[in-house]
Amino acid sequence: MSPAEPLIALSGVTRVFGSGAAAFQALRGIDLTIEEGDFVAIMGPSGSGKSSLMNILGCLDTPSGGSYRFRGLAVEGLSRDQRALLRRHALGFIFQGFNLLARTSAQENVELPLLYRGEPAAARHAMARAALASVGLTGWEHHGPAELSGGQQQRVAIARALVTGPSLLLADEPTGNLDTARSREIMDLLAALNRDQGITVLMVTHEADMAAYARRTVRLVDGLIASDERRASGGQP
């Protein structure tokens, strides 16, 4: 791989669902490059292709056409198991609904990806505690989701996404279930992780004030990139 290779390079990516008269083209030819350490907000109306794009970038789906390279690796040519390995080792996911296991402690929730990866118990415990500390939840390791606020639950979810040391965080409406104050706390945290740890963040959002935390905003309309704008600096809008 060349040192100048971008983290993500999409070229002519399409995604078609169905066939014949029922075919729906969700993505119509996406060209997109994302460098290491960027913070990108993906915006657009419902049906614009945001979810299809995120699923492809997250290796949860494959393009119908075009190419997707992750650090120079041709992702569209990988098997299902190979894509799963890439997700496990290089990608972290943050969802609107937190997706925490009920009746399971914060630490156990954060350890889950490490369990799938086969890490020994002592290493899992230490890595989970460190991840929780990095999102400001030292002392909350043994609390379950029912004992945590919405903002704290999303912090646990972010710690779970961080614990494997991913190159890319994919955040799907990460503030969608939070009030304004908690939303700003979560966005401040994501901006700090991007700024201080160099983690690349790709976030889908409908909210312009949340997108303003990103350095770059890509807008989709009808499966195409309608605009791609970069701010002088991301962070607190």
Secondary structure as GFF3:
##gff-version 3
##sequence-region A 1 237
A	DSSP	beta_strand	8	17	.	.	.	ID=ss1
A	DSSP	three_ten_helix	20	22	.	.	.	ID=ss2
A	DSSP	beta_strand	24	34	.	.	.	ID=ss3
A	DSSP	beta_strand	39	43	.	.	.	ID=ss4
A	DSSP	alpha_helix	50	57	.	.	.	ID=ss5
A	DSSP	beta_strand	65	70	.	.	.	ID=ss6
A	DSSP	beta_strand	73	74	.	.	.	ID=ss7
A	DSSP	three_ten_helix	75	77	.	.	.	ID=ss8
A	DSSP	alpha_helix	80	90	.	.	.	ID=ss9
A	DSSP	beta_strand	91	95	.	.	.	ID=ss10
A	DSSP	alpha_helix	106	116	.	.	.	ID=ss11
A	DSSP	alpha_helix	121	134	.	.	.	ID=ss12
A	DSSP	three_ten_helix	145	147	.	.	.	ID=ss13
A	DSSP	alpha_helix	150	162	.	.	.	ID=ss14
A	DSSP	beta_strand	168	172	.	.	.	ID=ss15
A	DSSP	alpha_helix	180	197	.	.	.	ID=ss16
A	DSSP	beta_strand	200	204	.	.	.	ID=ss17
A	DSSP	alpha_helix	208	211	.	.	.	ID=ss18
A	DSSP	beta_strand	216	221	.	.	.	ID=ss19
A	DSSP	beta_strand	224	230	.	.	.	ID=ss20
###
